[in-house]
Amino acid sequence: MNKNKHVIDMIFPIALFFVFISSCFIVLILSFHTYRKTVQLEQSNYQTRTALSYITQKYIKMI
């Protein structure tokens, strides 16, 4: 058995693990920002369409 282990044998897997975890967090943060923008856009479109639909229906009933 080889009892002479180098420090790099332990540091490299730990460093690789931290790179993986930090990459996961970056992806989560970016996707959260994109999701929030999409939801805000959808809410704005929904409010606009609801108001226009209401006005259109009132106008059609008047005719």
QUIKA-V299363 format. One record per helix or strand of 3 or more residues. SS is the DSSP state (H for helix, E for strand). FROM is the first residue (numbers start at 1). LEN is the number of residues. If there is no record, write none. Layout:
# QUIKA-V299363
{{SS,FROM,LEN} {SS,FROM,LEN}}
This chain:
# QUIKA-V299363
{{H,8,55}}
